[in-house]
Amino acid sequence: MTLEPPNIIMKKIFRKDLRIMYTVETSKHFVKRYDEKSGAPFYVLATHVAPQQQAYYFVNPSMSDDCRYLWFWCTFPPAKYYTLAVIDFLTDEIHHFPETEFVDATPLTDVETGEVYFATLDAIYKRSPNPELPLELVCELPSNILENHAKMIKTATHLTMSPDKKEMFIDAMTTKGWIAGSLTLATGEFKVWCRPDYYRNHGQFNPVYPGLALMAEEFDTDENGNYRSIRTDENGVFMRLWTVKDTGEEKVWPPLNLERATHEWWSADGTKIYYCKYNNEEGNNGLCAIDIFTGEHKLVAPVRGWHGHSSKDDTIFVFDENDGFFRGCASRVGLYNVKTGKMVYIVSDQPAVATREKPAKYHLDPHPRLNGSEKYITFSTSVYGKIDFAVAKTSDIIALTE
């Protein structure tokens, strides 16, 4: 028997851990492009496990902080359902999971483990990025969400975790109305925070302060099918922005200059509500911040943001724009640097993939977000005439604003 030196044995033991991880830039699955006007580099996912692949809704992370796992949405037209797929950058393999059909925009990636949570109409599930592991039932939805023989229409808009990761915020729509509160994952217990008498969605747990969530009043139809706009109160306040507490306390936050608000999110430190401001004359005209503790309220990015997302230090904002909304409309994706006051488009021209007369059946907005410890910007793109998943390296884009 031939004995191998100890150093050779150790190399064999640890060889798997010494593999160099791929990146978006080095992966075989992405094609690099440059924006024709700004010169900004970005990468489009060229490997297709589904005919239509796109980014998450901007509120939730889709990439693990170590940048190993990157999740995206999949659709198979004309089927209306969505499923999930993941890129494992350690192996440079893509895995599609057809069992992950989810409700609304619920998928949430655990940035520490790379696992993904999603909701069906009756349960919360967790899926490992490892295809050899089974789908996991986290908990079934408790009966007190569906009272008086109500049926579930939508479990949640997008799942978010409490600061201790023990609860999820649920903003359910049922045939008997709306109900919002916290779902304890270990037990399946649901605590009712409020029962809005007007459609309210986009519920988001505050990332730092327990017992606090952000919600949004939404356009709706009444029981007779008549359109109902977001309300404006007797003081002219557009009633889009709400905070709710586990004590039942609710508060409306007026948009800046009594204009209108849409597409809101929490700052990373939990102290500010960010939102996209607009009015009927100019359309979208800025990203704004409300400090919920001091009351300071100001414009933070003078861009025509339709959706937006902010860096942890509040110096970088990514956003998208449109010149007239319908599902599948033309759009742009950009970045604004607060330190320099400069803006650059990552993609200056994303062509429409539908028409106003015949809008898309899918939620195809770009939805840019900082991901992977803010090393990347993920978004949906139509540069190839259909919806694809795209990624830009944050440092590449920031360099164009310095």
Backbone hydrogen bonds, N-H to C=O, Kabsch-Sander energy under -0.5 kcal/mol:
donor,donor_aa,acceptor,acceptor_aa,energy
3,L,1,M,-0.5
8,I,5,P,-0.8
9,I,5,P,-1.7
10,M,6,P,-2.4
11,K,7,N,-1.7
12,K,8,I,-1.8
13,I,9,I,-2.1
14,F,10,M,-2.2
15,R,11,K,-0.7
18,L,14,F,-1.1
18,L,15,R,-0.7
19,R,16,K,-1.1
22,Y,89,F,-3.2
27,S,23,T,-2.0
30,F,27,S,-0.8
31,V,44,V,-2.7
33,R,42,F,-3.1
35,D,40,A,-2.6
39,G,35,D,-1.6
42,F,33,R,-2.4
43,Y,391,V,-3.3
44,V,31,V,-2.8
45,L,389,F,-2.9
46,A,29,H,-3.0
46,A,44,V,-0.7
47,T,29,H,-1.2
49,V,47,T,-0.6
52,Q,75,T,-1.7
53,Q,387,I,-1.2
54,Q,73,W,-1.9
60,N,57,Y,-1.2
64,S,69,Y,-2.2
65,D,111,V,-2.9
67,C,64,S,-2.0
70,L,87,I,-1.8
71,W,62,S,-3.0
72,F,85,A,-2.3
73,W,54,Q,-2.5
74,C,83,T,-2.6
75,T,52,Q,-2.3
76,F,81,Y,-0.6
79,A,76,F,-2.0
83,T,74,C,-2.2
84,L,97,F,-0.9
85,A,72,F,-2.0
86,V,95,H,-2.4
87,I,70,L,-2.5
88,D,86,V,-0.5
88,D,93,E,-3.0
89,F,68,R,-3.2
89,F,87,I,-0.8
91,T,88,D,-0.6
92,D,88,D,-2.1
93,E,88,D,-1.4
95,H,86,V,-2.6
97,F,84,L,-2.6
100,T,97,F,-1.8
102,F,82,Y,-1.3
103,V,119,A,-2.5
105,A,157,T,-1.7
106,T,103,V,-1.7
108,L,117,Y,-2.2
109,T,61,P,-1.7
110,D,115,E,-3.3
111,V,109,T,-0.8
114,G,110,D,-3.0
116,V,127,R,-2.3
117,Y,108,L,-2.9
118,F,125,Y,-2.0
120,T,123,A,-2.6
124,I,139,C,-2.7
125,Y,118,F,-2.8
126,K,136,E,-3.0
127,R,116,V,-2.9
133,L,130,N,-1.8
136,E,126,K,-2.9
138,V,124,I,-2.3
138,V,136,E,-0.7
139,C,124,I,-1.4
141,L,122,D,-2.4
145,I,142,P,-1.4
146,L,143,S,-1.0
147,E,145,I,-0.8
150,A,147,E,-1.0
153,I,173,M,-2.8
154,K,173,M,-2.2
159,L,106,T,-1.0
162,S,167,E,-2.0
165,K,162,S,-2.2
168,M,183,L,-1.9
169,F,160,T,-1.8
170,I,181,G,-3.1
172,A,179,I,-2.0
173,M,154,K,-2.7
174,T,177,G,-3.2
175,T,151,K,-2.1
177,G,174,T,-1.5
178,W,196,P,-0.7
179,I,172,A,-2.0
180,A,194,C,-2.5
181,G,170,I,-2.1
182,S,191,K,-1.6
183,L,168,M,-3.0
184,T,182,S,-0.6
184,T,189,E,-3.0
185,L,166,K,-2.2
185,L,183,L,-0.6
188,G,184,T,-2.9
191,K,182,S,-2.8
192,V,190,F,-0.6
193,W,180,A,-3.0
194,C,180,A,-1.8
201,N,216,A,-3.0
204,Q,214,L,-2.2
206,N,212,L,-2.8
212,L,209,Y,-0.7
213,A,244,V,-2.4
214,L,204,Q,-2.5
215,M,242,W,-2.8
216,A,201,N,-2.5
217,E,240,R,-2.2
218,E,199,Y,-2.4
220,D,228,R,-2.7
222,D,226,N,-2.5
225,G,222,D,-2.3
228,R,220,D,-3.9
233,D,237,V,-2.3
236,G,233,D,-2.0
238,F,236,G,-0.6
238,F,259,E,-0.5
239,M,231,R,-3.0
239,M,237,V,-0.6
240,R,238,F,-1.5
241,L,238,F,-0.5
241,L,253,W,-0.5
242,W,215,M,-2.2
243,T,251,K,-2.2
244,V,213,A,-2.4
245,K,249,E,-2.0
246,D,211,G,-1.6
248,G,245,K,-2.0
251,K,243,T,-2.3
253,W,241,L,-2.4
258,L,255,P,-1.5
259,E,256,L,-1.9
260,R,278,Y,-2.5
262,T,276,C,-1.8
265,W,274,Y,-2.2
267,S,272,K,-2.3
270,G,267,S,-1.8
273,I,290,I,-2.4
274,Y,265,W,-3.3
274,Y,272,K,-0.6
275,Y,288,C,-1.8
276,C,262,T,-2.9
277,K,275,Y,-0.5
277,K,286,G,-3.3
278,Y,260,R,-2.0
279,N,283,G,-1.5
283,G,279,N,-2.1
285,N,277,K,-2.6
286,G,277,K,-0.7
287,L,301,A,-2.5
288,C,275,Y,-2.8
289,A,298,K,-2.6
290,I,273,I,-2.1
291,D,296,E,-3.1
292,I,271,T,-2.4
292,I,290,I,-0.7
295,G,291,D,-2.3
298,K,289,A,-2.1
300,V,287,L,-2.9
301,A,287,L,-1.7
303,V,301,A,-2.3
305,G,303,V,-1.4
306,W,307,H,-0.6
306,W,320,D,-2.9
307,H,320,D,-0.6
309,H,318,V,-2.0
311,S,316,I,-2.2
314,D,311,S,-1.6
317,F,336,Y,-2.3
318,V,309,H,-2.5
319,F,334,G,-2.2
320,D,307,H,-1.5
321,E,332,R,-2.0
329,C,326,F,-2.0
331,S,350,Q,-2.2
332,R,321,E,-1.6
333,V,347,V,-2.1
334,G,319,F,-2.9
335,L,344,V,-2.6
336,Y,317,F,-3.1
337,N,342,K,-3.0
338,V,315,T,-3.0
338,V,336,Y,-0.7
339,K,315,T,-0.5
341,G,337,N,-2.1
342,K,337,N,-0.8
344,V,335,L,-2.4
346,I,333,V,-2.4
346,I,344,V,-0.5
347,V,333,V,-1.8
350,Q,331,S,-2.6
353,V,328,G,-2.6
354,A,328,G,-1.0
355,T,358,K,-1.3
360,A,327,R,-2.4
364,L,362,Y,-1.3
369,R,378,T,-1.7
371,N,376,Y,-3.1
372,G,63,M,-0.6
375,K,371,N,-0.7
375,K,372,G,-1.6
376,Y,371,N,-2.2
377,I,392,A,-2.7
378,T,369,R,-2.5
379,F,390,A,-2.2
380,S,366,P,-1.8
381,T,388,D,-2.7
384,Y,386,K,-0.6
385,G,382,S,-2.3
388,D,381,T,-2.9
388,D,386,K,-0.5
390,A,379,F,-2.8
391,V,43,Y,-2.8
392,A,377,I,-2.5
394,T,375,K,-2.1
394,T,392,A,-0.6
396,D,393,K,-0.8
397,I,393,K,-1.5
398,I,394,T,-2.7
399,A,395,S,-1.8
400,L,397,I,-1.1
401,T,398,I,-2.2
402,E,399,A,-0.8
